[in-house]
Amino acid sequence: MTVTVRQGALKKGAQPGNTNGLRHGLRSGSVRLALGKLPREMVRIERAVNQFRLLIEAAVVEAHGQISVYHAALIQSACRHETHSMMAKRWLRLQDECLDHNQRLAYSKAIADASTARDKCLEKLGLQPGGAGDAYDDYLAGRGEPLAIEDQTEEGNENRHE
């Protein structure tokens, strides 16, 4: 019995280097660990963290060629620390009038600690500031879209830096 196969019939899917799989994550060959859902009133934080995750994943693929299980765990940790920081920022902003100075300092410390832990995860991933494809540098140079970092409400817009 002879089996004939057309030339090119075995080549299915996207071209090498295509990043569509990073956005979807189900059948992409890369490893992705779940972050979980936030309460409905924190949907903007969830979206910002998902955007942050995509930026990190793209930078890791650019730097290392793929996302290993260890990379995925570090990305998940960085995103969770960023979520924690953003939630503490939101609660500090919304409850500012009700808090005494020690409680405000505790929220501020939680924000700083979460940011430091996030940065340590990025360092372990081998992502250095100012490297090729740094999203913040691209944004400052006018080559990228603004990052939605913070849950914005009407009260919080006056504190936003343009």
N, C-alpha and C positions, 0 to 999 in steps of 0.2 A: 504494500500500500504506500502510495506516494502522497505526501502532503505538500501543497504549494502555498507559499506565503508571499503576498505582494510586498514589493519593496516599500518600506516605510510604514507598513501596517502595524508594526510593534511600537512605533513611536506615538504614544498618546499623551495628552496632557500639555501642560504649559512648558514653555521654553526654559532652559536652565537659567537660574537667577531670578525667575519671576517671584515676586513677593506677595502674590494674591493669597497664598497659603497662610501667610502671617496674619492676615486680617480675618480669615475664616477659622483656621485652627483645627478643624475636625479631621480632614484627610490630608493635611499638609506634610507630612514627614517630620515636622518639627514637634518638639515636646511642649505642651502647654498645660500648666496646672491651674485649677479653678481659683478664682478670687472670691466668689460668693456675691450675693446681692445685698445692697444696702436698703434701708427703709426708703419709702417713696419720697420723703422730703429731702433726701440726699442724692437724688438722681444726677444732679450736676457734678457732684463729687465723683460718683461712679463713672460717669462719662469722661471726666478729666483724667481719672486714673487709668481708664482703658486706653485713652489716647497716649498717656505717658508710657503704658506698657508696650504699645505698638512702636513707639520711638525707641525704647530700650531693646526690644526684640530685633528691630531693623539694625541697630548699632551693633548688637552681638553677632548677628549674621554677617555684617560687613567686616567685623573684626576677626571672627573665628570661623566663618564659613557655615556654621550650623549652630543650632541650639541643643546642647546636651541636656541630660536630666539635671545635672548640677547647675547649669546655666538657668534652666527653667525654675528651679527652686530658689535661686538667688533673685531672679526677676520677680517671682511671686512675693518674696520677702520684701524687696524694694517697694513693690506696689502696695503691700499691706502697711508698710511704714508710712508711705505717702498718704494713704487713706487715713491712717490714724492722725497724722499731722493736720490734714485738711478738716477732719471732723472736729478736732480740738479747736482749730481756728474758728470754725463755724460756731461752735458752742460758746466760745469766748466772746465772739462778736454779738451773738443773740442774747446772751445772759449777762452782758457786761454790767448793767445797772444793778443786778441782784447780787453780784459777787463782791466779797471783800478783797483786800489787797493780796492776802495769802492765797486765796483761791485763784485769783488772776495770775499770780506768779506760778502756781501749780499748772494751770493750763499752758502758760507760756513755756514752762520747762518741758511739758509733754510735747509741745510743738517742736522745740529745739532738739529734744532727744530723738524723736521720730525722724527728723531731718538728718541728724547725724547718723542714725542707723541706716537710713536709705542710702546715704552717701557711701557708707562702708560697703554696702551690697554692690553699688556701682563700681567701686574700686576693686572688689573681688572679681567682678565680671571683666576687669581689664579695660574699662571705659574711662579714659582720662579726659578732663576738660579740654576743650579746644581741639579735639581730634577731628578727623575728617567726618563730615556728616553730623556734627554737633548741632542739634536742633535749635538750641538757644542762640548759638553763634549765627546760624542761618537766619533766624528771626531778626536778630540785631542788624544783620547785613541787608535785610530786606528781601531775602530769598525764600523765606518760609512763611507759613501761616502763623498768626498769633496762637499761643497755647492757652487753652481755657483752664487755668490753674485753680481758680477759686469759685466757689458757689457765690454768685452775685445776687444780692437783693437790692431793693431801692435804697436801703439805709447804707449798704456797703459800697455803693457806686462812688460816693464822694471821696472815699479813701483810695480809689483805684488810681494807679500811676499810668499816665499816658506816655 
